[in-house]
Structure formats: C-alpha cells, structure tokens
Amino acid sequence: MGTLFLRGGTVVDGTGAPGRRADVAIRDGRIASISSGGDAPSAERVIDVGGMVVAPGAIDIHSHSDERMFVNNAMESALHQGVTTVVCGNCGGASAPVLGLAASELDRDLARHDVERTWTSFGEYAAAVERAGSSINVCSFVGHGTLRMCVMGAEARDATAGELAAMKALLASSLAEGAIGMSTGLIYPPSAYGATDEIVALATIVRERGGLYASHIRNEGDRLLDAVGEGIEIGRRSGVRVQLSHHKASVKRNWGKVRDSTALIEKARSAGTDVAADQYPYTASSTGLAVTIPNWAHAGGPLAMCERLRDPAVRVRIRDEYVETGRNWDAIVIARAAKHPEWSGRSVAALAGEVRRDPLEWTCDALVEHDGAIDIVHHSMSEEDVRFVMAKPYVAIGSDSSANAPYGALSFGKPHPRSYGTFPRVLGRYARDEKIVTLEDAVRKMSGLPASRLRLRDRGVLREDAAADVMVFDPARVADVATYEDPHRYPEGIALVLVNGEIALEAGETTPARAGRFLRLGTDAG
C-alpha cells in the first residue's frame, strides 16, 4: 500500500483542540505524519483538500447495524455520513452469543433478508462479520436480553442462581472473544425483566475485563430520574463504566427533565462514578410498535405476545396500563411493516381512522399479522432538550440506527432519517449554523469521546501512527438532507472517507474497498 497525501486541509484532530492547517500522510493503513507544509513524501497519490476539514471518522457509539453487513456490506447510509466504526449490540439485543430462544428469534429476523446464520458464539459472529467484509469497522456489546434468552428464554421472572451463573459464563466467554462490554434494554423484554441486582452481578464481570456497560435505561419518560439513578447505582455498586444511551426525555409532560437528569449524572461523576451519555440530534425516536404493549404481555417472546393479543380479554387488560409512549397515536408513525408497505410514513391514528378501528385494537391486529415486527418513528421530544443535552461535554453522538441504502432490500419503508443524517446534522445544523457546540467539539463528540469511552486504542484521534480512519468534509456545505417523509437521502458535503487507510467513499461514491475490521476488546480496545 503506497502513501496517500491529503494536502492543504484544516486538521480537526478529535481532541477538541483548535483546527490547524496541516498535511496528512497515510501509509500502510496508518497516519504516517501530520505536518505543516512541505512536499508530499513519495506519495502514490496526492489529494488537494484545501478548504476542507480533515477529521477522524465518526465512531457511531450507538448503532443497530448488527447484521446489516450480511445484507449490504457497503453499509451505505453509515459510510456516507463519514462513519468509520459502528458499535452494535445495543439496547440489550445482540447477534451473539445465541442459544435457545435467542437463536430462533435471530434466525427469524435474518430470514426476512434471506440471510442464514453461521455462528453461535461471539467469536464465531466476529469471524462471520469479517468474512462478509464491510466498508467500515464493527464492534459489539453483548446484549443482556440476549443472554437471558440464551439461558432462560423470555420468562418474566428473576433469574435463579444457576441461571445467573450461566449468564455470567456466557458473558465472560464473549468478552474473552472480543465483545466490548454489555448493554441493557430495560424497556424491552426480556432485558426489562432483569432486576438491578442481576445487572450489577453481570456488570461486575464487564468491569473485571475492562469493558463498558451501555444502557437503554428503564424509563425515559415519567420515571426518567429514577431510571438514571438506577444506571448510576449499577456503576457505583459494580465499579463498571456506564454509558447512558440516547439520553432524552420523552412525551411533552416530561420535557425539561433533562436538566435534572444531567444534574444527577454530573453529581455522580463528581463523586467518582464513571458515567457518561450519548444522544441523537432529533426530536423523534424509533423503535418497534410492540412498545405500546405492556411488558408482561411479552413474556415468552414475540410469538407468545402475539398469541395473547388475539384474546379480547387481554386487550381489555392492557388498555389502561402505562407504556412509555403514552400511546400518542398521532405521534406514532409506521416506518416499516413488511406486509403493508403502504403504511410507511403514516400515523397509527390515521391508519386506524381510515378503517374505523380503535387505534389500540388496530395496533394489536397489526402486530399479530406481522408476528410483532413493525418499526415505528415516535415524535416525542423537545428541540430545546436536544440542544441542552448536546452542549454537555460528556455527551457523545450516536445514531441509534441501522445502516440502510437507497437501493435494494435496505431501501424498504421510511426509516428514521437519523440513519442517513445524524453526524452531518451535528456538524452542519448544530455546530456551524446554530453554534450549540463548536466544530472542534462536534468532531470530538463523534470521534475522540466515543473512542475514549470504548477504549479504542488507536482510533478517534488523528495523530501519528493511529489507524487511518478519516473523513474529509466541506464545513460550509456539510448538511443532512434526509427527512421523515424522504429518509433515503445521502447527506451533502462529505468528500472523502478512509477506513484503515483505504478510500471507502470519494466524491459521493462508494468504492469497492471493504477494509473494515472487527474490533475486539483486548486487542483493539480495553
């Protein structure tokens, strides 16, 4: 591999330091030099990047692209944003290890894309990802919900001592095989069925091996502060480093609570608990329509839930029970429903109204028809809260999305525009236009900060001998253009993306390079 020379750009190195005019030489997959002026040192190729920013590639600390590389290994919507590493296994669900119900549920999901699973253990999954090839790097947490499904199915109860020991063993072996930590999804069964003590016991294993604990906390609405408190307690009791995922306050009556929740985080940090957070820069979330159904009805897994929903008496029981969405049917929009593509982009209220059905009854029918698998976009947050959280120095940027593409199988439906726009939106709208953060801090929040949280040893910062994961963008033009109505649109202003020194994206076009690696705790992180 020859030397590539990026000449005349402004280097924003991912540390938060002021940008500086410098040339960057890349050789053998690494940063060979960063220097001010001078001739290209026997470079095979020189690219003039005058007027551009040369920055570390974005590290998407909260991604759900776990199996996307088996469908389209270009990882298009992530790559076009300047993302060079995706962090998978979030919200308590991961692709490995898989046994029992975890294996059968994953196989059902993969079958929707005609993908056949070839792995059981975490190490086998990592090897499968590497065989598939990827335009960008991949790493993954182990999901707490996945561990529960491996050991005890989707039962709504505490784990026995034996079951907890089995989960610990699976977690330990997965960490030894390269998992970067453990995630929980405490609004999603079966992770939601785990008590604090169970999570502390598992988090202790993560701490012993230097991993990170990431949590979709137990509530992001009415009980936000209690849920943040639980996350902090898990960190304090186990000693594990804590990452509070996609921090926000959902539903209008809770807007403004992020001022109190971040105060809790800051108090814990001052007291010595290593806790931080991340966010996506939008006022809508995205999840499954099944979140409108109370946790108890999910016991046994999605198919068991759907069987319950066939019973009118069950529907009566769930009607008045609390769920985090508040069942604001006007604000719940269908993103993807396999059997009804015409539903995409329309609210549950509108769809139910057309057929003169009660929205909850319509939802139960829709879930039964789709075996529980319908994606939604939920408009539930405050723009003021988004800005407030973003300004916090310990908050990283993560998309909370899967890699999609404007063609092929991954172009289906109307997914959340964050899949295409997260990182350019921060660089353009929030840094350049609204000045919520500086450009240098915006870059740090999507590179150096997540790298430090994940302990990725040689990524996230541009320095000599670091891995050459690089994005080059036009600071005057960079912008997200994907919308809720038209989400499959690449951003503007991302000129060049390099992954491990190879050009993965140039002039808006994906190259054939598939230089991404699977990054492992113990060798690449930790």
Number of C-alpha atoms within 10 A of each C-alpha: 10 13 21 25 25 22 24 20 24 22 24 25 24 28 18 19 12 14 17 14 20 21 24 26 23 28 21 16 21 22 23 20 19 18 14 13 12 9 10 17 12 11 16 12 12 15 12 13 20 16 14 23 25 31 27 33 30 32 33 29 31 27 25 23 24 23 22 21 21 22 18 20 18 27 26 26 25 31 28 31 30 31 29 31 29 29 24 29 28 28 29 27 27 27 26 29 23 24 20 13 19 26 20 14 18 20 17 14 15 17 12 10 14 12 15 13 16 10 17 15 18 26 20 15 22 24 15 17 23 18 11 14 21 23 31 31 23 25 25 32 31 32 28 31 26 31 30 27 27 23 21 24 19 23 17 19 13 14 19 11 10 10 16 20 15 18 24 20 15 21 26 19 16 22 26 16 18 25 29 32 29 31 33 30 25 22 21 22 26 30 27 20 23 20 13 12 13 19 20 20 17 23 29 20 20 25 19 12 17 20 28 23 31 32 25 24 26 21 19 24 23 17 15 22 20 15 20 23 17 15 25 24 17 25 24 19 14 19 18 28 24 26 29 24 28 26 27 29 27 27 21 12 12 18 19 18 20 22 13 12 21 22 13 16 22 18 12 19 14 11 10 12 21 19 23 24 25 28 22 27 22 21 17 20 20 20 16 18 26 23 18 22 24 19 20 15 21 24 19 18 19 20 18 15 22 22 12 18 22 14 11 11 10 12 17 12 10 18 15 9 11 13 17 19 20 16 20 17 19 15 20 25 26 28 27 23 23 17 11 13 14 12 19 21 21 19 22 25 21 16 19 17 13 9 9 10 13 12 20 20 16 18 24 23 15 20 24 19 15 15 15 23 19 21 22 28 26 27 20 23 22 20 12 13 18 20 17 15 24 24 16 17 15 19 23 33 29 27 28 27 26 24 26 25 23 15 11 10 13 20 13 18 22 25 29 30 26 29 26 32 29 27 32 28 24 29 27 23 17 20 20 20 12 12 16 18 21 17 22 20 24 28 29 27 30 27 32 27 27 28 25 16 23 25 21 21 17 19 28 33 27 28 19 17 15 19 24 31 35 30 27 25 25 20 19 14 16 22 24 24 17 20 16 16 13 14 22 26 18 25 23 20 22 26 22 23 33 28 30 26 23 24 21 29 25 15 11 15 12 18 15 11 17 21 19 24 20 21 21 21 25 19 10 17 22 19
